[in-house]
Amino acid sequence: AFSSGKVSSINPLTYQEISSSQSHSNEVTSFVISNGALLSAACDGMIVRYPQALHNGSLHNATHLIAVGSPVLCMASLHYDGVSYLATGDHDANVTLWYMEQPQHRKQQQQQQQQN
């Protein structure tokens, strides 16, 4: 049921708020789960990572992951051939594909460079 632009709960026992965070300075537009973490995107042009959200329900210790530069209207987490990507669509009509580098992959690259 809608009342004055606000959503009222049909069954208040269905969900219980466990954490809240104001990590963006503008409207939040999208959420995805990527690499074991919750990500949010917003009209402030930022993508924020909540590293503890899926582990203990905490939205604290949020970190700004990517500055897109334009309001982010949509976001998707994509996995192909063992690699994680993030796709964003922004207000300037850009579709951007981001490579989600794994720390282990970075260590392997550094070791290979040191061997060469």
DSSP file (Angstrom, degrees, kcal/mol; ACC not computed):
  #  RESIDUE AA STRUCTURE BP1 BP2  ACC     N-H-->O    O-->H-N    N-H-->O    O-->H-N    TCO  KAPPA ALPHA  PHI   PSI    X-CA   Y-CA   Z-CA
    1    1 A A              0   0    0      0, 0.0     7,-2.1     0, 0.0     2,-0.4   0.000 360.0 360.0 360.0 141.0    0.0    0.0    0.0
    2    2 A F  E     +A    7   0A   0      5,-0.2     2,-0.3     3,-0.0     5,-0.2  -0.875 360.0 176.3-111.7 141.2    1.3    3.5   -0.8
    3    3 A S  E >   -A    6   0A   0      3,-2.3     3,-2.0    -2,-0.4     0, 0.0  -0.930  69.7 -21.5-145.9 117.9    0.7    6.6    1.3
    4    4 A S  T 3  S-     0   0    0     -2,-0.3     3,-0.1     1,-0.3    -1,-0.0   0.836 123.8 -53.9  53.3  38.6    2.1   10.0    0.6
    5    5 A G  T 3  S+     0   0    0      1,-0.3     2,-0.4     0, 0.0    -1,-0.3   0.480 116.5 110.1  79.7   0.9    4.9    8.6   -1.6
    6    6 A K  E <   -A    3   0A   0     -3,-2.0    -3,-2.3     0, 0.0     2,-0.5  -0.854  67.6-124.5-111.4 147.1    6.1    6.3    1.1
    7    7 A V  E     -A    2   0A   0     -2,-0.4     2,-0.4    -5,-0.2    -5,-0.2  -0.759  21.6-157.5 -89.7 128.7    5.8    2.5    1.1
    8    8 A S        -     0   0    0     -7,-2.1     2,-0.2    -2,-0.5     0, 0.0  -0.870  27.1-105.9-104.9 143.2    4.0    1.0    4.1
    9    9 A S        -     0   0    0     -2,-0.4    -1,-0.0     1,-0.2     4,-0.0  -0.428  19.6-161.2 -71.0 133.6    4.7   -2.6    5.0
   10   10 A I  S    S+     0   0    0      1,-0.3    -1,-0.2    -2,-0.2    -2,-0.0   0.895  92.4  19.9 -77.5 -43.2    1.9   -5.1    4.2
   11   11 A N  S >  S-     0   0    0      1,-0.1     3,-2.1     4,-0.0     4,-0.4  -0.879  70.8-166.9-127.7  97.8    3.4   -7.7    6.6
   12   12 A P  T 3  S+     0   0    0      0, 0.0     3,-0.1     0, 0.0    -1,-0.1   0.615  85.5  61.9 -64.0 -11.2    5.7   -6.0    9.1
   13   13 A L  T 3  S+     0   0    0      1,-0.2     3,-0.1     3,-0.1    -4,-0.0   0.533  84.2  79.0 -90.5  -5.6    7.1   -9.5   10.2
   14   14 A T  S <  S+     0   0    0     -3,-2.1     2,-0.4     1,-0.2    -1,-0.2   0.932 103.2  18.6 -68.2 -46.9    8.5  -10.3    6.8
   15   15 A Y        -     0   0    0     -4,-0.4     2,-0.4    -3,-0.1    -1,-0.2  -0.948  61.6-162.2-128.7 146.3   11.7   -8.1    7.1
   16   16 A Q        -     0   0    0     -2,-0.4     2,-0.2    -3,-0.1    -3,-0.1  -0.997  28.3-118.6-127.3 129.0   13.5   -6.6   10.0
   17   17 A E        +     0   0    0     -2,-0.4     3,-0.1     1,-0.2    -2,-0.0  -0.482  35.6 169.9 -67.1 129.0   16.0   -3.8    9.6
   18   18 A I        +     0   0    0      1,-0.4     2,-0.3    -2,-0.2    -1,-0.2   0.614  62.4   4.2-114.1 -19.5   19.4   -5.0   10.7
   19   19 A S        -     0   0    0     39,-0.1    -1,-0.4    40,-0.1     2,-0.3  -0.976  55.0-169.4-163.2 151.7   21.7   -2.1    9.5
   20   20 A S        +     0   0    0     -2,-0.3     2,-0.3    -3,-0.1    39,-0.1  -0.994   7.6 176.6-145.8 146.1   21.5    1.2    7.8
   21   21 A S        -     0   0    0     -2,-0.3     2,-0.9    39,-0.1     3,-0.2  -0.990  27.6-145.8-151.6 139.9   24.1    3.5    6.3
   22   22 A Q        +     0   0    0     -2,-0.3    -2,-0.0     1,-0.2     0, 0.0  -0.748  41.7 148.7-105.5  83.3   24.2    6.8    4.5
   23   23 A S        +     0   0    0     -2,-0.9     2,-0.3    25,-0.0    -1,-0.2   0.578  54.4  59.9 -93.5 -13.0   27.1    6.1    2.2
   24   24 A H        -     0   0    0     -3,-0.2     4,-0.1     2,-0.1    17,-0.0  -0.778  66.4-144.8-115.5 159.8   26.0    8.2   -0.8
   25   25 A S  S    S+     0   0    0     -2,-0.3     2,-0.3     2,-0.1    -1,-0.1   0.322  84.9  29.6-102.7   6.0   25.2   11.9   -1.2
   26   26 A N  S    S-     0   0    0      1,-0.1    18,-0.2     0, 0.0    -2,-0.1  -0.867 107.6 -40.3-151.5-178.5   22.4   11.3   -3.7
   27   27 A E        -     0   0    0     -2,-0.3    16,-2.9    15,-0.1     2,-0.4  -0.183  53.2-129.1 -56.2 135.1   19.7    8.8   -4.6
   28   28 A V  E     +B   42   0B   0     14,-0.3    14,-0.3     1,-0.1    -1,-0.1  -0.719  30.2 174.3 -83.3 132.6   20.7    5.1   -4.5
   29   29 A T  E     +     0   0B   0     12,-2.6     2,-0.3    -2,-0.4    13,-0.2   0.662  52.2  17.1-114.8 -22.5   19.8    3.4   -7.8
   30   30 A S  E     -B   41   0B   0     11,-1.5    11,-2.3    44,-0.1     2,-0.3  -1.000  46.8-163.1-157.6 150.6   21.2   -0.1   -7.8
   31   31 A F  E     +B   40   0B   0     -2,-0.3     2,-0.3     9,-0.2     9,-0.2  -0.989  15.7 167.7-132.8 144.5   22.5   -3.0   -5.7
   32   32 A V  E     -B   39   0B   0      7,-1.9     7,-3.0    -2,-0.3     2,-0.5  -0.968  32.3-126.1-145.1 161.8   24.5   -6.1   -6.7
   33   33 A I  E     +B   38   0B   0     -2,-0.3     2,-0.4     5,-0.2     5,-0.2  -0.964  37.5 168.3-107.4 124.7   26.5   -8.8   -5.0
   34   34 A S  E >   -B   37   0B   0      3,-2.7     3,-1.5    -2,-0.5    -2,-0.1  -0.992  61.3  -9.9-142.3 130.3   30.0   -9.1   -6.5
   35   35 A N  T 3  S-     0   0    0     -2,-0.4    -1,-0.1     1,-0.3     3,-0.1   0.859 128.6 -52.4  51.7  41.2   33.0  -11.1   -5.2
   36   36 A G  T 3  S+     0   0    0      1,-0.2     2,-0.3    18,-0.0    -1,-0.3   0.618 119.4  97.1  76.4  13.5   31.3  -11.8   -1.9
   37   37 A A  E <  S-B   34   0B   0     -3,-1.5    -3,-2.7    16,-0.1     2,-0.4  -0.952  73.2-116.0-133.6 154.1   30.4   -8.2   -1.1
   38   38 A L  E     -BC  33  50B   0     12,-1.2    12,-2.9    -2,-0.3     2,-0.4  -0.737  32.1-166.9 -85.4 133.2   27.3   -6.0   -1.5
   39   39 A L  E     -BC  32  49B   0     -7,-3.0    -7,-1.9    -2,-0.4     2,-0.3  -0.942   3.9-165.0-120.2 144.6   27.8   -3.0   -3.8
   40   40 A S  E     -BC  31  48B   0      8,-2.4     8,-2.6    -2,-0.4     2,-0.3  -0.957   1.6-161.1-126.0 150.0   25.6    0.0   -4.2
   41   41 A A  E     +BC  30  47B   0    -11,-2.3   -12,-2.6    -2,-0.3   -11,-1.5  -0.920  14.7 178.1-125.7 153.8   25.4    2.6   -7.0
   42   42 A A  E >   -B   28   0B   0      4,-1.2    30,-2.3    -2,-0.3     3,-1.6  -0.916  46.6 -96.0-149.8 172.4   23.9    6.1   -6.9
   43   43 A C  T 3  S+     0   0    0    -16,-2.9   -15,-0.1    -2,-0.3   -16,-0.1   0.512 110.9  76.8 -71.1  -5.5   23.2    9.3   -8.7
   44   44 A D  T 3  S-     0   0    0    -17,-0.3    -1,-0.3     2,-0.2    25,-0.1   0.467 112.9-114.1 -81.3  -0.6   26.3   10.8   -6.9
   45   45 A G  S <  S+     0   0    0     -3,-1.6    23,-2.9     1,-0.3    24,-1.0   0.593  76.5 121.9  82.0  11.3   28.4    8.8   -9.5
   46   46 A M  E     - D   0  67B   0     21,-0.2    -4,-1.2    22,-0.2     2,-0.5  -0.816  51.4-152.9-111.5 147.8   29.9    6.5   -6.8
   47   47 A I  E     -CD  41  66B   0     19,-2.5    18,-2.8    -2,-0.3    19,-1.5  -0.988  22.0-161.3-113.2 125.3   29.9    2.8   -6.4
   48   48 A V  E     -CD  40  64B   0     -8,-2.6    -8,-2.4    -2,-0.5     2,-0.4  -0.869   6.7-147.1-112.9 139.2   30.3    1.8   -2.7
   49   49 A R  E     -CD  39  63B   0     14,-3.1    14,-2.4    -2,-0.4   -10,-0.2  -0.893   3.5-162.2-107.4 133.5   31.4   -1.6   -1.3
   50   50 A Y  E >   -C   38   0B   0    -12,-2.9   -12,-1.2    -2,-0.4     3,-0.9  -0.863   9.3-175.0-112.5  92.4   30.0   -2.9    1.9
   51   51 A P  T 3  S+     0   0    0      0, 0.0    -1,-0.1     0, 0.0     4,-0.1   0.721  79.6  39.7 -66.8 -23.5   32.5   -5.7    2.9
   52   52 A Q  T >>>S+     0   0    0      8,-0.5     4,-2.8     6,-0.3     6,-0.9   0.497  86.0  96.2-103.4  -5.2   30.7   -7.0    6.0
   53   53 A A  H <>5S+     0   0    0     -3,-0.9     4,-0.9     1,-0.3    -1,-0.1   0.870  91.3  38.0 -57.8 -42.7   27.1   -6.8    4.8
   54   54 A L  H 345S+     0   0    0     -4,-0.4    -1,-0.3   -18,-0.2    -2,-0.1   0.653 119.7  48.3 -84.8 -14.9   26.8  -10.5    3.7
   55   55 A H  H <45S-     0   0    0     -3,-0.6    -2,-0.2     3,-0.2    -1,-0.1   0.880 136.7  -3.4 -92.1 -44.8   28.9  -11.8    6.6
   56   56 A N  H  <5S-     0   0    0     -4,-2.8    -3,-0.2     2,-0.2    -2,-0.2   0.281  94.7-106.4-135.2  11.3   27.4  -10.2    9.6
   57   57 A G  S  <<S+     0   0    0     -4,-0.9     2,-0.4    -5,-0.8    -4,-0.2   0.571  71.6 140.4  78.3   8.4   24.7   -7.8    8.2
   58   58 A S        -     0   0    0     -6,-0.9    -6,-0.3     1,-0.1    -1,-0.2  -0.722  38.0-170.9 -92.1 132.1   26.7   -4.7    8.9
   59   59 A L        +     0   0    0     -2,-0.4     3,-0.4    -7,-0.1    -1,-0.1   0.281  57.4 109.6 -96.5   8.2   26.7   -1.8    6.4
   60   60 A H        +     0   0    0      1,-0.2    -8,-0.5   -10,-0.1    -7,-0.1  -0.310  61.3  41.7 -78.7 168.3   29.5   -0.1    8.3
   61   61 A N  S    S+     0   0    0      1,-0.2    -1,-0.2   -11,-0.1     2,-0.1   0.804  78.4 173.1  61.4  32.8   33.0    0.2    7.0
   62   62 A A        -     0   0    0     -3,-0.4     2,-0.4   -12,-0.1   -12,-0.2  -0.428  14.1-158.3 -68.2 144.4   31.7    1.1    3.5
   63   63 A T  E     -D   49   0B   0    -14,-2.4   -14,-3.1    -2,-0.1     2,-0.6  -0.974  22.6-115.7-127.7 142.8   34.4    2.1    1.0
   64   64 A H  E     +D   48   0B   0     -2,-0.4   -16,-0.2   -16,-0.2     3,-0.1  -0.668  36.2 177.3 -75.2 117.7   34.1    4.0   -2.2
   65   65 A L  E     +     0   0B   0    -18,-2.8     2,-0.4    -2,-0.6   -17,-0.2   0.897  59.6  10.6 -91.9 -47.9   35.1    1.5   -4.8
   66   66 A I  E     -D   47   0B   0    -19,-1.5   -19,-2.5     0, 0.0     2,-0.8  -0.999  54.4-150.0-139.6 134.7   34.7    3.4   -8.1
   67   67 A A  E     -D   46   0B   0     -2,-0.4   -21,-0.2   -21,-0.2   -22,-0.1  -0.902  16.9-179.7-101.4 104.2   34.0    7.0   -9.0
   68   68 A V        -     0   0    0    -23,-2.9    -1,-0.2    -2,-0.8   -22,-0.2   0.858  29.0-139.2 -74.1 -36.1   32.1    6.8  -12.3
   69   69 A G  S    S+     0   0    0    -24,-1.0   -23,-0.1     1,-0.2    -1,-0.1   0.220  76.3  63.8  97.1 -14.7   31.8   10.6  -12.6
   70   70 A S  S    S-     0   0    0    -25,-0.2    -1,-0.2    24,-0.0    -2,-0.1  -0.965 104.2 -77.4-135.9 151.3   28.2   10.6  -13.8
   71   71 A P        -     0   0    0      0, 0.0    20,-2.4     0, 0.0     2,-0.6  -0.270  47.4-132.7 -52.2 126.9   25.0    9.5  -12.0
   72   72 A V  E     +E   90   0C   0    -30,-2.3    18,-0.3    18,-0.2   -43,-0.2  -0.745  27.6 177.3 -86.4 120.4   24.9    5.7  -12.1
   73   73 A L  E     +     0   0C   0     16,-2.6     2,-0.3    -2,-0.6    17,-0.2   0.746  64.8   6.6 -96.1 -28.0   21.4    4.5  -13.2
   74   74 A C  E     -E   89   0C   0     15,-1.6    15,-2.2   -32,-0.1     2,-0.3  -0.989  58.1-170.8-153.6 159.6   22.0    0.8  -13.2
   75   75 A M  E     -E   88   0C   0     -2,-0.3     2,-0.3    13,-0.2    13,-0.2  -0.992   2.0-170.8-152.6 144.3   24.6   -1.8  -12.4
   76   76 A A  E     -E   87   0C   0     11,-2.4    11,-2.9    -2,-0.3     2,-0.5  -0.999  19.5-136.4-140.6 142.5   25.1   -5.5  -12.9
   77   77 A S  E     -E   86   0C   0     -2,-0.3     2,-0.4     9,-0.2     9,-0.2  -0.875  28.8-171.2 -96.5 125.5   27.6   -8.1  -11.6
   78   78 A L  E     -E   85   0C   0      7,-2.5     7,-3.4    -2,-0.5     2,-0.4  -0.933  12.6-168.0-122.9 141.6   28.8  -10.4  -14.4
   79   79 A H  E     +E   84   0C   0     -2,-0.4     2,-0.4     5,-0.2     5,-0.2  -0.994  14.0 166.3-130.0 125.9   30.9  -13.6  -14.2
   80   80 A Y  E >   -E   83   0C   0      3,-2.4     3,-1.8    -2,-0.4    -2,-0.0  -0.977  67.2 -13.5-143.4 127.0   32.4  -15.1  -17.3
   81   81 A D  T 3  S-     0   0    0     -2,-0.4     3,-0.1     1,-0.3    -1,-0.1   0.855 128.1 -51.2  54.3  40.5   35.1  -17.8  -17.6
   82   82 A G  T 3  S+     0   0    0      1,-0.2     2,-0.4     0, 0.0    -1,-0.3   0.521 115.2 113.5  79.3   6.1   36.0  -17.4  -13.9
   83   83 A V  E <   -E   80   0C   0     -3,-1.8    -3,-2.4    18,-0.0     2,-0.4  -0.902  58.3-138.5-114.3 140.1   36.4  -13.6  -14.1
   84   84 A S  E     +E   79   0C   0     16,-0.5    16,-2.5    -2,-0.4     2,-0.3  -0.816  23.6 176.8 -99.9 135.2   34.2  -11.1  -12.4
   85   85 A Y  E     -EF  78  99C   0     -7,-3.4    -7,-2.5    -2,-0.4     2,-0.4  -0.887  19.9-146.7-128.5 160.7   33.1   -7.9  -14.1
   86   86 A L  E     -EF  77  98C   0     12,-2.4    12,-3.5    -2,-0.3     2,-0.4  -1.000  12.7-160.6-127.7 128.9   30.8   -5.0  -13.1
   87   87 A A  E     -EF  76  97C   0    -11,-2.9   -11,-2.4    -2,-0.4     2,-0.3  -0.921  10.3-174.0-111.0 135.2   28.7   -3.3  -15.8
   88   88 A T  E     -EF  75  96C   0      8,-2.5     8,-2.4    -2,-0.4     2,-0.4  -0.943  15.4-158.8-126.9 150.4   27.3    0.2  -15.2
   89   89 A G  E     -EF  74  95C   0    -15,-2.2   -16,-2.6    -2,-0.3   -15,-1.6  -0.999  22.8-166.4-123.1 129.8   25.0    2.4  -17.1
   90   90 A D  E >   -E   72   0C   0      4,-2.2     3,-1.6    -2,-0.4   -18,-0.2  -0.627  36.6-100.5-119.1 175.2   25.1    6.1  -16.4
   91   91 A H  T 3  S+     0   0    0    -20,-2.4   -19,-0.1     1,-0.3    -1,-0.0   0.712 116.5  63.3 -64.3 -24.1   23.2    9.3  -16.9
   92   92 A D  T 3  S-     0   0    0    -21,-0.2    -1,-0.3     2,-0.1   -22,-0.0   0.207 120.3-105.5 -88.1  16.1   25.5   10.4  -19.8
   93   93 A A  S <  S+     0   0    0     -3,-1.6     2,-0.4     1,-0.2    -2,-0.2   0.691  73.8 144.3  69.5  22.2   24.4    7.3  -21.8
   94   94 A N        -     0   0    0     -4,-0.1    -4,-2.2     2,-0.0     2,-0.5  -0.755  37.7-160.1 -92.4 137.4   27.7    5.4  -21.2
   95   95 A V  E     -F   89   0C   0     -2,-0.4     2,-0.4    -6,-0.2    -6,-0.2  -0.985  19.4-172.8-110.0 123.1   27.8    1.7  -20.7
   96   96 A T  E     -F   88   0C   0     -8,-2.4    -8,-2.5    -2,-0.5     2,-0.5  -0.952  17.3-152.7-124.1 136.8   31.0    0.8  -18.9
   97   97 A L  E     -F   87   0C   0     -2,-0.4     2,-0.4   -10,-0.2   -10,-0.2  -0.939  15.3-163.4-108.0 124.8   32.5   -2.6  -18.2
   98   98 A W  E     -F   86   0C   0    -12,-3.5   -12,-2.4    -2,-0.5     2,-0.5  -0.892  14.8-134.5-111.3 136.2   34.8   -2.8  -15.1
   99   99 A Y  E     -F   85   0C   0     -2,-0.4     2,-1.2   -14,-0.2   -14,-0.2  -0.794  13.5-145.4 -89.4 125.2   37.2   -5.7  -14.4
  100  100 A M        -     0   0    0    -16,-2.5   -16,-0.5    -2,-0.5     2,-0.2  -0.737  19.4-153.8 -94.8  91.0   37.0   -6.8  -10.8
  101  101 A E        -     0   0    0     -2,-1.2   -18,-0.0   -18,-0.1   -16,-0.0  -0.422   6.6-135.7 -70.1 134.9   40.6   -7.7  -10.1
  102  102 A Q     >  -     0   0    0     -2,-0.2     4,-2.0     1,-0.1     3,-0.3  -0.706  13.0-128.8 -88.6 139.6   41.2  -10.3   -7.4
  103  103 A P  H  > S+     0   0    0      0, 0.0     4,-2.1     0, 0.0     5,-0.1   0.871 111.5  54.2 -54.8 -37.5   44.0   -9.7   -4.8
  104  104 A Q  H  > S+     0   0    0      1,-0.2     4,-2.1     2,-0.2     5,-0.1   0.894 106.6  51.1 -64.7 -39.8   45.3  -13.2   -5.5
  105  105 A H  H  > S+     0   0    0     -3,-0.3     4,-2.1     1,-0.2    -1,-0.2   0.895 108.7  51.8 -62.7 -40.8   45.5  -12.4   -9.3
  106  106 A R  H  X S+     0   0    0     -4,-2.0     4,-2.2     2,-0.2    -2,-0.2   0.898 108.8  50.2 -63.3 -41.9   47.4   -9.2   -8.5
  107  107 A K  H  X S+     0   0    0     -4,-2.1     4,-2.4     1,-0.2    -1,-0.2   0.901 109.4  51.4 -63.2 -41.3   49.9  -11.2   -6.4
  108  108 A Q  H  X S+     0   0    0     -4,-2.1     4,-2.2     1,-0.2    -2,-0.2   0.897 109.7  49.8 -62.5 -40.9   50.4  -13.7   -9.2
  109  109 A Q  H  X S+     0   0    0     -4,-2.1     4,-2.2     2,-0.2    -2,-0.2   0.912 110.8  49.5 -64.2 -42.2   51.1  -10.8  -11.7
  110  110 A Q  H  X S+     0   0    0     -4,-2.2     4,-2.0     1,-0.2    -2,-0.2   0.895 110.9  49.8 -63.9 -40.6   53.6   -9.2   -9.3
  111  111 A Q  H  X S+     0   0    0     -4,-2.4     4,-1.6     1,-0.2    -1,-0.2   0.893 110.6  49.9 -65.5 -39.6   55.4  -12.6   -8.8
  112  112 A Q  H  X S+     0   0    0     -4,-2.2     4,-1.3     1,-0.2    -2,-0.2   0.890 110.5  50.1 -64.8 -39.6   55.5  -13.1  -12.6
  113  113 A Q  H  < S+     0   0    0     -4,-2.2    -1,-0.2     1,-0.2    -2,-0.2   0.874 109.6  50.8 -67.1 -37.2   57.0   -9.6  -13.1
  114  114 A Q  H  < S+     0   0    0     -4,-2.0    -1,-0.2     1,-0.2    -2,-0.2   0.832 108.4  52.6 -70.0 -31.4   59.6  -10.3  -10.4
  115  115 A Q  H  <        0   0    0     -4,-1.6    -1,-0.2     1,-0.2    -2,-0.2   0.783 360.0 360.0 -73.2 -27.3   60.6  -13.5  -12.1
  116  116 A N     <        0   0    0     -4,-1.3    -1,-0.2    -5,-0.1    -2,-0.2   0.456 360.0 360.0 -82.3 360.0   61.1  -11.8  -15.5
